[in-house]
């Protein structure tokens, strides 16, 4: 069935995401038995793809799980199986110190989600900045990694990756404007007004980069116009990165702490998180790209939010797509 490590072989250096890990040697084969349509099954299958094993899945009409690994076998809940694998293969770590009671932490759920989104977007922005700089430095010459294709093919791949990042960033901003900021209006209207202004400030440069990539795609690689366009693109990406860094820091230091002061109940937090995911429908319909910007333990924290607070049918659809994304 494969695992997340195998995807790295198909990526250029510029494309490798934080969640990609290198493995050495031949991994052992593990077989997971579980219900084929359960959201917990997809959750567990995705988690195990991070580990240095070759995972095979065998569907069974049961709500418990069995994992066979060589002569060993463990049966029980998803938590039992995941803890067994975590103990046997501690790298990369997936579980936090307190897997079960961590949900009683004081940080509001929607803030936890937003902070993880910030982490993913930061890293994807860092990645496109490195990639843009690499393109400009090479000036239309082929990459050292032949898997990236011709210069024209690489620009198309870059543009597609940036458009995915742009969708996440725009939906994240909409989620904050429609869900988080209205809750905080009662706490401090001025801060929310300022945060909305920050979103508006970044939009022209974000869309400008998208249009620049379209123009670059129509130019002949290696020409002076192509080289100048790549240099300008790299400079714009640097500005975007600095703007994002400043914007995220301001939100995390000045805006998000107000959510605790708003005293939203746990039940209300669950509804707010559901509403946030609905606003970010595109991001969560193509969850693989977003998750690629998170470290394994962070990815599992995000999926824990989905598993705990999104209805089972919707969660199953989201996680199934995530598993398929990583197996294709």
N, C-alpha and C positions, 0 to 999 in steps of 0.2 A: 504493500500500500504506500510505502514511502514515508518520509517525515520532513519537517521544516528544514533540516540540514541540507537535504538534497536540492532544495530550491537555489541555494547559493551558487551551485555550479553553473546556473543559467544566467547569472547576473554579472554585469560589469562592476568594476570597483566602485564607480560612482553611484550605482543603484543599491548597494548593500545597505540594508536597514539595521537599526540597533538590535532587532530581535534575531538576526542571523548569527549562527554560531558554527564554528569549524569543528569537525570531529576527525579523529584519526582511527585507523583500524577498521575492522569489520564489526558492526554492531550486532548484538544478540537479537534474535527474533522473539517478539512477545505477541501473544494472541489475546485479544480482549473479547469477551462474550457479554452481550447486553442487548437491551431492547432497541430495535432499529430506529424507532421514531421518537425516542425520549430526548428531551432537551438535555438531561443529565448525561446521556450517552454521548452526545455531540460535545458537550463541555469536557468530558473526560477524554474523549478521543483527541480533541484539540490540545489539551494539556499534555498528553503523552507524546505528541509530535515534537515537543521541545526536547525530549530526553534522547540520549544516544542509544536508541533501540530502533529496530525495524518493526513497526506496529502493523499487525493484521487484525481486522475486525471480523468477528463471526456473529451474525445476528441470532438472537434467541428471544423467545417470548417470556422474558423475566424482567422484573424491576430491580433485581440485584445484579451485581457484576462479578465476573470471574476473570482474572488475569493469569495466564500461564506464561512463565518465563523459564525456559529450560526445564529443570526438574522441579522448580518451585511453582506453587499455585496459591493465589489468595482470592477469597470471595467475600463479598459484602457490599457496602454502600460505595458510592463514588469517592467519598472522603477516605474510606478505608483503603481502597485501591490506590488512590493518589498518594496517600501517606506512605504506603509500602514502596511505591516507585521512588518517592522523594528520598526515603531512607536509603534505598539501594543505589540510586543515581542522584546524588545531591546537587550536581551541576547540570544545567543552571537551576538555581533555586526557584521554586514556583510559589511556595506557601509562605505566608507571613508567620511570625512567631505564634500568634494566637488566631488560628484559622476560624474558630467558631465564634468567639466573643468579640472579635474586632469590630463587629457591627454595632457595638454599644459605644463606640468612640463618639466624642462630642461634635466632630466636624459634620455639618449637614450633608446629606447624601448628594444633593445636586452640586455642592461645592467640591466634594470628592471627585465626582464625575468631571466637572469642569477643570480641576487641577490635572487630572490624567489626560484630558484633551489638550491642555497646554503643553504637557510633556511631549505628547505625540507630535503636535504641530511644531514645537521648537526643533525637534530632531529632524523632522521632514524639511523644515526650512534650512537647517544646517546642511542637510544632504544636498538640496538643490543648489545652495550657495557653492558647496565644494564642486558639484558637478558643473555648474556654470563657469566657475573659475578654471576647471580642467578643460572644458571646451574652448574657452578663450585662449588659454595657454597653448593648446595644440593648434589652434587656428585653422581648423578644418581638416587636420590630419587624422588618419584613422587611429582609434584607441589601441592601446597595447593589447587589450582583451578583444579577440575577434568576435566574441559573443555579442558585442554591442552593435555590430554591423557597420555599414558605411557611415560617413559623417551625416548624410541626409537622414538615414535611418535613425541615427542617434538623436538628432534634433527632434524627430517625431516622437521618439520614446521619452525624451526629456519633456516635451510639450504635454504629452499625455499624463505623465507623472505630476507635472505642475498643476494641470487642470484638476486632478484628483485632490491635491493639496488645497487648491483654491476653493473647491466645493466644501471641504471640511471646514476651512476657515470662515467661509461665508455662513454656513449653517450654524457653526458655533456662535458667531456674532448674533445671528437671528435668535438663537436659543437664549442667549443672555438678555437681549433686548425684549423678547416676548415673555420670558419666564422668570429669570433671576431679578432683573432690574425692577419690574413692577412690584415684586415682594419687598424690595428695599426702598421703594418710594417713601414709605412711612418713616424709615430710619433717617435717610439723608437724600433729599431730592437733588441737591447740588452735585453730589458725587456721581449719581446715576446719569445726570445730564452730561457731565464731563466725560464719563465712560462712553456714552453714545457718540459724542463728538469724536472720540478717538477712533471708533469704528469707521466713521465717515471719512476721517483723515486718511486712513490706510487704503480705502477702496480704490482711488484712482491709480495708485502705484501697482496694486495687485492686478487690476484689469489691464494696466499698461504693459505689464510683463507678458500677460497672455497674448495681447495683440502683437507685441514685439516678436514673440516666438512664431506666430503665424507668418510674419514678414521674413524672418530668418529662414523659415522652411521653404520659402520661394526663391531664395538666393542661391547662387552657385557656390558651393564650398570652396574655400581657398581664395576667393576674390577679395579685393580691398573692402568692398561693401559688406561682405560676409564677416570679415575680420573685425571691422568697426562695429557691426551690429552685435557680435558676440561680446566685445569689450563693453559696450553700453549695457548689454543685458547683465553682465556680471556686476557692474556698478549698481544697477537697479536692485539686483538681488541683495547686495550688501545693505542698501538702505532699508529694504523690506525686513531683513533680519534684525537690524538695529531697532526699527519701529516696533516689531513684534516683541522683542526682548523688553523694551521699555513698557509697552502696553500691558504685557502679561504680568510684569513685576508690579505695576501700579494696581492692577486688579487684585492680585494676590495679597498685597499689603494693605490696600485701602478699602476695597469693595467687598471681597469675599468674607472678611471677618464680621461684617455687619449681618450676615445671614444668621449667625449665632444669636445676635441681639434681637433678631426678628422673632425668635422663639416659635418656630414652626414645629408642630408636633410630628412625631415619627410617621403617623398615618398620612399627614399632609405632605411630608417629604417624599413618601412613596409615590403619591399622585403627581407631585411636581417632577419627579424623575421620569415618570412615564410620559408626561407632557413634553419634557425636554427631548426625549428620544423620538417622539412623534415629530417634533419640529425638525430634528436632524435625520429625517427619513433617508435621504440619500447616503449620508455617512454610514448609517447602520444597515442599509441594504447592501453596501459594499464594504463590509467591516474589515476585510483583510488588509486593505491599504492602511487604514487607520491603526489597526493593531500592530502593523509592521513598525510603527514609530515608537512602540513601547517595549521596554525590557520584559522578559518573561513573567516576572512576579507582578509587574504593573499590568500586563495584559490580563492576568488571572484576576487581579483586583477589579478591573473593568468588567470582566465577564461575571464576576460575583455580583456586581451591582445589577446586571441584566438578569441573572438567574434568580435573585431575591425579589426583584421589584417589577419585572415585566411578566405579563401572563405567559404561561407555559407554551402555548401554541406559537406566539410571536417569538419567544426566545428560541424555540426549536428551529424555526425558519432561519433566524439570524445565525445561529451557531452551525446549522447544517451548511449554509453558504460559506461560512468561515472555514470549516473543515474541507469543503470541496475546493476552495480557493488555494489551500495549502497542499492539496494532493494533486492538483493539475499542473 
